[in-house]
Amino acid sequence: MIYALRFVFLPLVFLGLIANFYFRDKVLRGVNVVGLDVSGISSDAVLAIVEERSRIFIGSDILFLVHTPDGGLREVALKASDLGITVNEEKTANNAYSYGRSGNFAQDSRDRINSFINSHNVDTVAVVDFSELSKKIDDITAGDTQPAKNATITFDREAKVIEEKPGMQVDKVKLAQDLRDRVNGTATGPVDVYILPDLPVVSKDKTDKALDKVKRLNNQKIVLAYGVNTWKLSGNTLLSVLRFYPKLMENGYVSKFSIGESALVVKSFGGNLDSELEVSVDDSYIRNYVSEIADSVDQEKIDATLVFEGGKVREFKPAQDGQKLDSDTTFKLIADAVSVENISAEGNLTINLPVSVVRAKIANDEINSLGIKELIGRGVSYFAGSIPNRAYNVGLGASRINGTIVKSGEVFSFNKSVGEVSGATGYKQAYVISSGRTVLDDGGGICQVSTTVFRAALASGLPIVSRTAHAYRVGYYEQRGFKPGMDATVWSPSVDLVFKNDTSHAILVQTLIDNSNAKLEVDIYGTGDGRKVEISTPVVSNFKPAPPDVFQDDPSLPKGTKKQVDFSAQGATSIFGRKVFKGDQILIDETFKSVYRPWQAVFLIGTGG
């Protein structure tokens, strides 16, 4: 027996060695590619053959025979290039030349012997754009196909089942096989396109278990919490986390079919209604949901910056800790909570979001020594409707006090901080009240700044040393819901706004002007000492009617022009209180009373040329 095997095997090995010598620079005997025998030719010659045949194939028509559901037959000719088919000619030729030359002696010997005895067909390496192929097939079968629809679950106020529907579908497995044969040159006839019944794989009576899970999940509410912010998953939103699929088909397909280097996903075809509807968590939906939460939570840290110039702070940024949501952990917490295995009928579930804090750095020793590290009070006012010169003066005045440092125990004087208010210091003329008249004067609008500083000092809980209300109610200071009484006028040197820094650290006064929204903001930074501020809503009483309108000549306006620069205001008395607490101790308990006289509307009448 052994001798008999040797008698057969040794000559075959000898034959393989001869083939290796004779075909050392040529394709082995019996090798076919693109439907042609390429035995004994060089690799370059093979490549030339493949390129020529590929060119002819790509440019030629492929005849499709569409077998319609009613028994009809329709012919459609499509070019291979229009089907998204291309050939990797170099790789195809190289595969033909490399057959029997893998470097593995035993394998190469078997391949050489096989090519002598049986011949060998080398598959064409094709690249198929399946999206283009599917589009063309859909076009030529339009009106004849309709995919089957499985029974599934939807939610509209309550969960309900949508029944299955049969359909008609192209047999894409057979189509792919026929196309592969055409690409390889082993077939030349028409490609049959069969349209067969496509049955659902899930029927309505196989949805009971999934429906039960959905109903139980619908009774839950998942609350994601971080600080004062919450995000809720319930109702439709919660059910969107789920995905439904036939049993054993979680990926949505049953197989893949390859043509060369590309793979065609073959969906379920010709179901038998034996599959149950399964339900699981849709990972992509949860990750997108977590990403939306992260956009709200994540915050870059800001290191503190303090730069002095000319005795004032030129640049300041308060330290702000950063924070970042652990998205992977959040995803797992949500996925576990809505996992069908963990669904309970218990009701609400709260998940505290995992957020890490990134500590900001204090940039320099000056900030450490001064103690300017956090916002302790903010004041806001609005100046919509101001003439351009007034708006300009508001911005200039705010810039003059911006960066002011007030050391512990010292007072802030508005007049001293803002400096001289005149045309010589850059201010423009705007309307002011002087001797009962509305006239143009340098610095009109500076009281907008002092009023906003007053509000910031109130909110900071700092003692107000000196404050004077306006003689009449000014509409600018009652914009956006502010009540009368929350203002402070200045007129150097006799009328000033003064407050004291009674904290144990220095404070910084910063201003921010937003001309697009006609908004002025004054921020006071320092070191919080635990004080709490309560400011009562102003009580306004003793109203008095406004006097008749006033018309004043103005030579700066064109003759005949009428311009309203002030608006009528009732006289009134405003009273509000402020209490400042530190623990159980009351540091400040005071009342602010403002008495406003009635004011007339003022119109300027142009007398100019």
C-alpha positions as CSV (number, residue, x, y, z in Angstrom):
1,M,0.0,0.0,0.0
2,I,2.8,2.5,1.0
3,Y,4.7,1.6,-2.1
4,A,1.6,2.2,-4.2
5,L,1.2,5.7,-2.7
6,R,4.9,6.5,-3.3
7,F,4.5,5.3,-6.9
8,V,1.7,7.9,-7.4
9,F,3.0,10.7,-5.2
10,L,6.6,10.9,-6.3
11,P,5.9,11.4,-10.0
12,L,3.4,14.2,-9.1
13,V,6.0,15.9,-7.0
14,F,8.5,15.5,-9.9
15,L,5.9,16.9,-12.2
16,G,5.4,19.9,-9.9
17,L,9.2,20.6,-9.9
18,I,9.3,20.4,-13.7
19,A,6.4,22.9,-13.8
20,N,8.2,25.2,-11.4
21,F,11.3,25.2,-13.7
22,Y,9.5,25.4,-17.0
23,F,7.0,28.1,-15.9
24,R,9.4,30.0,-13.6
25,D,8.6,33.4,-15.3
26,K,5.2,32.5,-16.7
27,V,1.7,31.7,-15.5
28,L,1.3,28.0,-14.6
29,R,-0.3,25.6,-17.0
30,G,-4.1,25.4,-16.7
31,V,-4.7,28.8,-15.1
32,N,-7.7,30.7,-16.5
33,V,-8.6,34.4,-15.9
34,V,-11.4,36.5,-17.3
35,G,-12.6,33.4,-19.1
36,L,-9.3,32.9,-21.0
37,D,-6.5,30.3,-20.6
38,V,-3.4,32.3,-19.8
39,S,-1.0,29.4,-19.4
40,G,2.7,30.0,-20.1
41,I,2.6,33.8,-20.6
42,S,4.3,36.5,-18.6
43,S,2.7,38.6,-15.9
44,D,2.9,41.7,-18.2
45,A,1.1,39.8,-20.9
46,V,-1.6,38.7,-18.4
47,L,-2.1,42.2,-17.3
48,A,-2.5,43.4,-20.9
49,I,-5.2,40.7,-21.5
50,V,-7.0,41.6,-18.3
51,E,-7.0,45.3,-19.1
52,E,-8.4,44.6,-22.6
53,R,-11.1,42.2,-21.4
54,S,-12.0,44.6,-18.6
55,R,-12.3,47.5,-20.9
56,I,-14.6,45.6,-23.2
57,F,-16.6,44.3,-20.2
58,I,-17.0,47.6,-18.5
59,G,-18.1,49.3,-21.7
60,S,-20.5,46.5,-22.8
61,D,-24.2,46.0,-22.0
62,I,-25.4,43.4,-19.6
63,L,-28.8,42.1,-20.5
64,F,-31.2,41.7,-17.5
65,L,-34.3,39.5,-17.8
66,V,-36.8,40.8,-15.3
67,H,-39.2,38.0,-14.3
68,T,-42.3,39.9,-13.1
69,P,-44.7,38.6,-10.5
70,D,-47.5,38.2,-13.1
71,G,-45.4,35.8,-15.1
72,G,-44.2,38.4,-17.6
73,L,-40.6,38.9,-18.9
74,R,-39.0,42.3,-19.5
75,E,-35.5,42.9,-21.0
76,V,-33.4,45.7,-19.8
77,A,-29.8,46.4,-21.0
78,L,-27.4,48.2,-18.6
79,K,-23.7,49.0,-19.0
80,A,-21.4,47.4,-16.4
81,S,-20.0,50.9,-15.7
82,D,-23.5,52.2,-14.9
83,L,-23.9,49.4,-12.3
84,G,-20.9,50.7,-10.3
85,I,-18.7,47.7,-11.3
86,T,-14.9,48.3,-11.7
87,V,-12.1,45.8,-12.0
88,N,-8.8,45.9,-10.1
89,E,-6.8,44.7,-13.2
90,E,-3.4,44.8,-11.7
91,K,-4.4,42.7,-8.7
92,T,-6.4,40.3,-10.9
93,A,-3.3,39.7,-13.2
94,N,-1.0,39.3,-10.2
95,N,-3.3,36.7,-8.6
96,A,-3.2,34.7,-11.9
97,Y,0.6,34.9,-12.0
98,S,1.0,34.2,-8.3
99,Y,-1.1,31.0,-8.3
100,G,1.3,28.2,-7.2
101,R,3.8,30.7,-5.9
102,S,2.7,31.4,-2.4
103,G,6.0,30.4,-0.8
104,N,4.5,27.4,1.0
105,F,6.1,24.4,-0.7
106,A,3.4,21.9,0.1
107,Q,0.6,24.3,-0.9
108,D,2.4,25.4,-4.1
109,S,3.0,21.8,-5.1
110,R,-0.7,20.9,-4.7
111,D,-1.7,24.1,-6.7
112,R,0.7,23.3,-9.6
113,I,-0.4,19.7,-9.8
114,N,-4.1,20.8,-9.7
115,S,-3.5,23.3,-12.5
116,F,-2.0,20.5,-14.7
117,I,-4.8,18.0,-14.0
118,N,-7.9,20.1,-13.5
119,S,-7.0,23.7,-14.5
120,H,-7.8,26.6,-12.2
121,N,-10.0,29.7,-12.7
122,V,-8.7,32.9,-11.0
123,D,-11.6,35.1,-9.9
124,T,-11.6,38.7,-11.2
125,V,-10.9,41.2,-8.4
126,A,-13.9,43.4,-8.8
127,V,-15.0,46.5,-6.9
128,V,-18.8,47.0,-6.8
129,D,-20.6,50.1,-5.7
130,F,-23.5,48.4,-4.2
131,S,-25.4,51.6,-3.6
132,E,-25.3,52.3,-7.3
133,L,-26.1,48.7,-8.2
134,S,-29.1,48.6,-5.9
135,K,-30.3,51.9,-7.2
136,K,-30.2,50.6,-10.8
137,I,-31.9,47.3,-9.9
138,D,-34.6,49.3,-8.0
139,D,-35.1,51.5,-11.0
140,I,-35.7,48.5,-13.4
141,T,-38.0,46.7,-10.9
142,A,-39.9,49.8,-9.8
143,G,-43.6,49.1,-9.4
144,D,-42.9,45.3,-9.1
145,T,-41.3,45.2,-5.6
146,Q,-42.4,46.2,-2.1
147,P,-40.3,45.0,0.8
148,A,-42.2,43.0,3.4
149,K,-42.9,44.7,6.7
150,N,-42.5,42.9,10.0
151,A,-44.9,43.4,12.8
152,T,-43.5,46.0,15.1
153,I,-44.4,48.3,17.9
154,T,-45.1,52.1,17.8
155,F,-46.1,54.6,20.5
156,D,-48.8,57.2,20.2
157,R,-50.0,58.0,23.7
158,E,-49.9,54.2,24.3
159,A,-47.9,51.3,22.9
160,K,-49.5,49.4,20.1
161,V,-48.6,46.8,17.4
162,I,-48.5,47.5,13.7
163,E,-49.4,44.4,11.8
164,E,-47.1,42.7,9.3
165,K,-47.4,43.1,5.5
166,P,-46.1,40.7,2.8
167,G,-44.3,42.1,-0.1
168,M,-42.3,41.3,-3.3
169,Q,-38.5,41.5,-3.5
170,V,-35.7,40.8,-5.9
171,D,-33.7,37.7,-5.2
172,K,-30.5,39.5,-4.7
173,V,-28.5,36.4,-3.8
174,K,-29.1,34.8,-7.2
175,L,-28.6,38.2,-8.9
176,A,-25.2,38.6,-7.1
177,Q,-24.1,35.1,-8.1
178,D,-25.0,35.7,-11.8
179,L,-23.2,39.1,-11.8
180,R,-20.1,37.4,-10.3
181,D,-20.0,34.9,-13.1
182,R,-20.3,37.7,-15.6
183,V,-17.4,39.6,-14.1
184,N,-15.2,36.5,-14.0
185,G,-16.0,35.7,-17.6
186,T,-17.4,32.3,-16.8
187,A,-20.9,33.2,-18.0
188,T,-22.0,35.3,-21.0
189,G,-25.8,35.0,-21.1
190,P,-28.4,37.4,-19.6
191,V,-28.7,37.9,-15.9
192,D,-32.0,36.8,-14.5
193,V,-33.7,39.1,-12.1
194,Y,-36.4,37.1,-10.2
195,I,-39.0,38.9,-8.2
196,L,-40.4,36.5,-5.5
197,P,-42.8,36.8,-2.6
198,D,-41.1,38.4,0.4
199,L,-42.8,37.3,3.6
200,P,-42.4,39.0,7.0
201,V,-40.4,37.1,9.6
202,V,-42.4,38.5,12.5
203,S,-46.2,38.4,12.7
204,K,-48.5,40.2,15.1
205,D,-49.0,37.2,17.4
206,K,-45.2,37.1,17.9
207,T,-45.0,40.6,19.5
208,D,-46.5,39.8,22.9
209,K,-43.2,39.6,24.9
210,A,-41.8,42.8,23.3
211,L,-45.1,44.7,23.9
212,D,-45.1,43.7,27.5
213,K,-41.5,45.1,27.9
214,V,-42.5,48.3,26.2
215,K,-45.5,48.8,28.4
216,R,-43.4,48.3,31.5
217,L,-40.8,50.8,30.3
218,N,-43.5,53.3,29.5
219,N,-44.4,53.4,33.1
220,Q,-41.0,54.6,34.1
221,K,-39.3,58.0,34.1
222,I,-35.6,58.3,34.2
223,V,-34.2,61.6,35.5
224,L,-30.6,62.5,34.9
225,A,-29.4,65.1,37.4
226,Y,-26.3,67.3,37.8
227,G,-26.5,70.2,40.2
228,V,-29.8,72.1,39.5
229,N,-30.0,70.8,36.0
230,T,-32.1,67.7,35.1
231,W,-32.8,65.8,31.9
232,K,-35.8,63.4,31.6
233,L,-36.3,60.3,29.7
234,S,-40.0,59.3,29.5
235,G,-42.8,58.6,27.1
236,N,-41.9,58.8,23.4
237,T,-38.3,59.9,24.2
238,L,-37.7,56.9,26.5
239,L,-39.2,54.5,23.9
240,S,-36.9,55.9,21.2
241,V,-34.1,54.3,23.1
242,L,-35.4,50.9,22.1
243,R,-35.0,49.1,18.8
244,F,-37.0,46.1,17.5
245,Y,-35.8,43.2,15.3
246,P,-36.7,39.6,14.5
247,K,-35.1,37.0,16.7
248,L,-31.5,36.1,15.6
249,M,-31.4,39.1,13.3
250,E,-30.2,41.8,15.5
251,N,-27.9,43.2,12.8
252,G,-30.8,43.5,10.5
253,Y,-29.6,41.0,7.9
254,V,-29.1,37.3,7.6
255,S,-25.9,37.0,5.5
256,K,-23.4,38.8,3.3
257,F,-22.5,38.0,-0.2
258,S,-19.1,39.0,-1.7
259,I,-18.2,40.0,-5.2
260,G,-14.5,40.5,-5.4
261,E,-13.4,43.0,-2.7
262,S,-17.0,44.2,-1.9
263,A,-19.7,42.7,0.3
264,L,-23.4,42.8,-0.4
265,V,-25.6,42.6,2.7
266,V,-28.6,40.4,2.0
267,K,-31.6,41.2,4.1
268,S,-34.2,38.7,5.2
269,F,-35.9,37.1,2.3
270,G,-38.8,34.7,2.2
271,G,-39.6,34.7,5.9
272,N,-41.6,32.0,7.6
273,L,-43.3,34.0,10.3
274,D,-41.6,31.9,13.0
275,S,-39.5,34.7,14.6
276,E,-40.5,36.5,17.7
277,L,-40.0,40.3,17.9
278,E,-37.1,41.1,20.1
279,V,-36.4,44.4,21.8
280,S,-33.0,45.8,22.8
281,V,-31.3,49.2,23.5
282,D,-30.3,51.4,20.6
283,D,-26.7,52.2,21.4
284,S,-26.4,55.0,18.8
285,Y,-29.5,56.8,20.1
286,I,-28.2,56.8,23.7
287,R,-24.7,58.0,22.6
288,N,-26.3,60.9,20.7
289,Y,-28.5,61.7,23.8
290,V,-25.4,61.6,26.1
291,S,-23.5,63.9,23.6
292,E,-26.3,66.5,23.8
293,I,-26.1,66.4,27.6
294,A,-22.3,66.8,27.5
295,D,-22.7,69.9,25.3
296,S,-24.6,71.5,28.2
297,V,-22.4,70.2,31.0
298,D,-18.9,70.4,29.7
299,Q,-17.1,73.6,30.5
300,E,-13.4,74.5,30.0
301,K,-11.5,75.7,33.0
302,I,-10.4,79.4,33.0
303,D,-7.2,80.2,34.9
304,A,-7.3,83.6,36.7
305,T,-5.5,86.5,35.2
306,L,-4.8,89.9,36.7
307,V,-2.7,92.5,35.0
308,F,-2.1,96.0,36.5
309,E,-1.3,99.1,34.4
310,G,-1.3,102.7,35.7
311,G,-2.7,101.8,39.1
312,K,-5.7,100.0,37.6
313,V,-6.4,96.5,36.5
314,R,-6.0,96.4,32.7
315,E,-6.9,92.7,32.3
316,F,-8.8,90.5,34.7
317,K,-10.3,87.0,34.4
318,P,-11.8,85.3,37.5
319,A,-10.8,81.7,38.0
320,Q,-13.5,79.3,36.9
321,D,-13.3,75.6,37.4
322,G,-14.0,73.4,34.4
323,Q,-16.1,70.3,34.3
324,K,-16.5,67.3,32.1
325,L,-19.2,64.6,31.8
326,D,-17.9,61.0,31.8
327,S,-19.8,60.1,28.6
328,D,-18.9,56.4,28.7
329,T,-20.1,55.9,32.2
330,T,-23.2,57.9,31.5
331,F,-24.0,55.8,28.5
332,K,-23.6,52.6,30.6
333,L,-25.8,54.0,33.4
334,I,-28.6,54.8,30.9
335,A,-28.2,51.6,28.9
336,D,-28.4,49.5,32.2
337,A,-31.4,51.5,33.4
338,V,-33.4,50.9,30.2
339,S,-32.1,47.4,29.5
340,V,-35.0,45.1,28.9
341,E,-33.7,42.7,31.5
342,N,-33.8,45.5,34.1
343,I,-37.1,47.1,33.3
344,S,-39.3,47.2,36.4
345,A,-42.7,48.7,37.1
346,E,-41.3,50.7,40.0
347,G,-41.7,54.1,38.4
348,N,-39.1,56.9,38.6
349,L,-35.3,56.3,38.6
350,T,-32.8,59.1,39.2
351,I,-29.2,58.9,37.8
352,N,-26.7,61.3,39.2
353,L,-24.4,62.2,36.3
354,P,-20.7,61.5,36.7
355,V,-19.0,64.8,36.2
356,S,-15.4,65.5,37.0
357,V,-14.2,68.9,38.1
358,V,-11.0,70.4,36.7
359,R,-9.6,73.0,39.1
360,A,-8.6,76.3,37.7
361,K,-5.3,77.8,38.6
362,I,-4.7,81.2,40.3
363,A,-2.4,82.9,37.8
364,N,-0.2,85.0,40.0
365,D,0.7,86.1,43.5
366,E,-1.1,89.4,43.2
367,I,-4.5,87.6,43.0
368,N,-3.6,85.5,46.0
369,S,-2.6,88.5,48.1
370,L,-5.5,90.7,47.1
371,G,-8.1,88.0,47.3
372,I,-9.9,88.9,44.1
373,K,-11.2,85.5,43.1
374,E,-15.0,85.5,42.8
375,L,-18.0,87.5,41.9
376,I,-19.7,89.0,45.0
377,G,-22.2,91.3,43.4
378,R,-23.6,92.5,40.0
379,G,-25.6,95.5,38.8
380,V,-27.4,95.8,35.5
381,S,-29.2,98.7,33.7
382,Y,-30.4,99.4,30.2
383,F,-30.3,102.5,28.0
384,A,-32.4,101.6,25.0
385,G,-33.5,104.8,23.1
386,S,-30.5,106.9,24.1
387,I,-29.2,109.2,21.5
388,P,-25.7,108.2,20.1
389,N,-23.8,110.8,22.2
390,R,-25.5,109.6,25.4
391,A,-24.7,105.9,24.6
392,Y,-21.1,107.0,23.9
393,N,-20.8,108.7,27.2
394,V,-22.2,105.7,29.0
395,G,-19.5,103.5,27.5
396,L,-16.7,106.1,28.2
397,G,-17.8,106.5,31.8
398,A,-17.9,102.8,32.3
399,S,-14.4,102.4,30.9
400,R,-13.0,105.1,33.3
401,I,-14.1,103.1,36.4
402,N,-13.3,99.7,34.9
403,G,-10.5,98.0,36.8
404,T,-10.7,100.1,40.0
405,I,-9.2,98.3,43.0
406,V,-10.7,99.2,46.5
407,K,-8.6,97.9,49.3
408,S,-10.1,96.5,52.5
409,G,-11.4,99.3,54.7
410,E,-11.3,101.9,51.9
411,V,-14.2,103.6,50.1
412,F,-15.1,103.8,46.4
413,S,-15.9,107.3,45.3
414,F,-17.6,107.4,41.9
415,N,-16.6,111.0,41.1
416,K,-13.0,110.3,42.1
417,S,-12.9,107.0,40.1
418,V,-14.5,108.4,36.9
419,G,-12.5,111.6,37.0
420,E,-13.4,114.9,35.4
421,V,-16.5,114.7,33.1
422,S,-16.1,117.3,30.4
423,G,-15.4,117.8,26.7
424,A,-11.7,118.1,27.6
425,T,-11.7,114.5,28.9
426,G,-13.5,113.0,25.9
427,Y,-17.2,113.3,26.7
428,K,-19.7,114.4,24.2
429,Q,-22.7,116.6,24.7
430,A,-26.0,115.0,25.5
431,Y,-29.1,116.1,27.2
432,V,-29.0,116.8,30.9
433,I,-31.3,118.5,33.4
434,S,-30.1,121.8,34.5
435,S,-32.1,124.4,36.4
436,G,-35.3,122.7,35.5
437,R,-34.5,122.6,31.8
438,T,-33.4,119.9,29.4
439,V,-30.2,121.2,27.8
440,L,-27.1,119.9,26.0
441,D,-24.1,119.5,28.3
442,D,-20.9,117.5,28.4
443,G,-21.3,113.9,29.8
444,G,-25.0,113.4,29.6
445,G,-25.5,109.7,30.5
446,I,-22.9,109.5,33.2
447,C,-25.7,108.8,35.8
448,Q,-26.4,105.6,33.9
449,V,-23.0,104.4,35.1
450,S,-23.5,105.6,38.7
451,T,-26.9,104.0,38.9
452,T,-25.5,100.6,37.8
453,V,-22.6,100.9,40.3
454,F,-25.2,101.6,43.0
455,R,-27.1,98.4,42.1
456,A,-23.9,96.3,42.1
457,A,-22.9,97.7,45.6
458,L,-26.4,96.9,46.9
459,A,-26.1,93.3,45.6
460,S,-22.6,92.9,47.1
461,G,-23.8,93.7,50.6
462,L,-21.4,96.6,50.9
463,P,-22.3,99.6,53.0
464,I,-23.6,102.6,51.0
465,V,-22.0,105.7,52.4
466,S,-23.6,108.3,50.1
467,R,-26.3,108.1,47.5
468,T,-28.7,110.7,46.0
469,A,-31.8,109.9,44.0
470,H,-32.6,111.8,40.8
471,A,-35.0,114.7,41.1
472,Y,-37.4,113.0,38.9
473,R,-38.1,109.5,37.5
474,V,-35.9,108.7,34.5
475,G,-37.3,106.2,32.1
476,Y,-33.9,104.6,31.4
477,Y,-33.6,103.4,34.9
478,E,-37.0,101.7,34.9
479,Q,-36.4,99.6,31.7
480,R,-36.7,95.8,31.9
481,G,-38.9,95.8,35.0
482,F,-36.9,97.9,37.4
483,K,-39.0,99.9,39.9
484,P,-38.5,103.5,40.7
485,G,-35.9,104.1,43.5
486,M,-33.0,101.9,42.2
487,D,-31.0,104.9,40.8
488,A,-28.2,107.1,41.9
489,T,-27.3,110.6,40.5
490,V,-23.9,112.3,40.6
491,W,-22.8,115.9,40.0
492,S,-19.2,116.6,40.8
493,P,-18.1,117.8,43.3
494,S,-21.2,118.1,45.4
495,V,-23.2,115.0,44.7
496,D,-21.3,111.6,44.8
497,L,-22.0,107.9,45.1
498,V,-19.8,106.3,47.7
499,F,-19.7,102.8,49.2
500,K,-17.2,101.1,51.5
501,N,-15.3,97.9,51.2
502,D,-15.8,96.4,54.7
503,T,-14.6,92.9,53.7
504,S,-11.2,91.6,54.7
505,H,-9.9,91.5,51.1
506,A,-9.6,94.0,48.2
507,I,-12.4,94.2,45.7
508,L,-12.3,94.9,42.0
509,V,-14.9,96.9,40.0
510,Q,-15.3,95.7,36.5
511,T,-17.7,97.0,33.8
512,L,-19.1,95.4,30.6
513,I,-20.9,97.4,28.0
514,D,-23.2,95.7,25.4
515,N,-24.3,98.3,22.9
516,S,-26.1,95.8,20.7
517,N,-28.6,95.2,23.6
518,A,-28.2,98.7,25.2
519,K,-27.0,97.0,28.4
520,L,-24.5,98.0,31.1
521,E,-23.2,95.6,33.6
522,V,-21.0,96.3,36.7
523,D,-19.4,93.4,38.5
524,I,-17.7,93.5,41.8
525,Y,-15.1,90.8,42.5
526,G,-13.5,89.9,45.8
527,T,-13.6,87.1,48.4
528,G,-17.0,86.1,49.6
529,D,-17.3,86.1,53.4
530,G,-20.7,84.3,53.6
531,R,-22.9,87.4,53.7
532,K,-26.4,87.2,52.3
533,V,-28.4,90.1,50.9
534,E,-32.1,90.6,51.0
535,I,-33.5,93.6,49.0
536,S,-37.2,94.3,49.2
537,T,-39.3,95.3,46.2
538,P,-39.7,99.1,46.1
539,V,-43.1,100.3,47.3
540,V,-44.2,103.2,45.2
541,S,-46.8,105.7,46.4
542,N,-47.9,109.3,46.6
543,F,-48.3,109.6,42.8
544,K,-48.6,113.1,41.3
545,P,-49.6,113.9,37.7
546,A,-47.1,115.1,35.3
547,P,-47.2,118.8,34.3
548,P,-48.0,119.9,30.7
549,D,-45.4,119.3,27.9
550,V,-42.6,121.7,27.5
551,F,-41.3,122.9,24.1
552,Q,-37.8,124.4,23.9
553,D,-36.0,126.1,21.0
554,D,-32.9,124.3,19.8
555,P,-30.7,126.1,17.2
556,S,-28.8,122.9,16.5
557,L,-31.8,121.3,14.9
558,P,-33.1,122.2,11.4
559,K,-35.9,124.7,11.5
560,G,-39.3,123.1,11.9
561,T,-37.9,119.9,13.4
562,K,-39.6,118.6,16.6
563,K,-37.7,116.1,18.7
564,Q,-38.8,114.6,22.0
565,V,-35.9,114.3,24.5
566,D,-37.7,113.7,27.7
567,F,-40.9,111.9,28.6
568,S,-43.5,112.8,31.1
569,A,-43.3,111.0,34.5
570,Q,-45.6,111.1,37.5
571,G,-44.2,112.3,40.7
572,A,-43.9,109.5,43.3
573,T,-42.3,108.3,46.5
574,S,-40.3,105.0,46.4
575,I,-39.2,103.1,49.5
576,F,-37.2,99.9,49.6
577,G,-35.2,98.1,52.3
578,R,-32.0,96.1,52.4
579,K,-30.8,93.6,55.0
580,V,-27.3,92.1,54.9
581,F,-26.8,88.9,57.0
582,K,-23.6,87.0,58.0
583,G,-24.8,83.8,59.6
584,D,-27.3,84.9,62.3
585,Q,-25.9,88.4,62.5
586,I,-27.4,91.4,60.7
587,L,-24.7,93.5,59.4
588,I,-26.9,96.1,57.6
589,D,-30.5,97.0,58.0
590,E,-31.4,100.1,56.1
591,T,-34.1,101.9,54.1
592,F,-33.7,103.9,50.9
593,K,-36.3,106.6,50.3
594,S,-36.6,108.5,47.0
595,V,-38.9,111.4,46.4
596,Y,-39.5,112.2,42.7
597,R,-41.2,115.4,41.6
598,P,-43.5,115.3,38.6
599,W,-41.8,115.8,35.3
600,Q,-43.0,117.0,32.0
601,A,-42.3,115.7,28.5
602,V,-39.8,117.9,26.7
603,F,-39.8,118.6,23.0
604,L,-37.0,120.4,21.2
605,I,-38.1,122.7,18.3
606,G,-35.5,123.3,15.7
607,T,-34.6,126.9,15.0
608,G,-31.5,126.4,12.9
609,G,-31.0,127.3,9.3
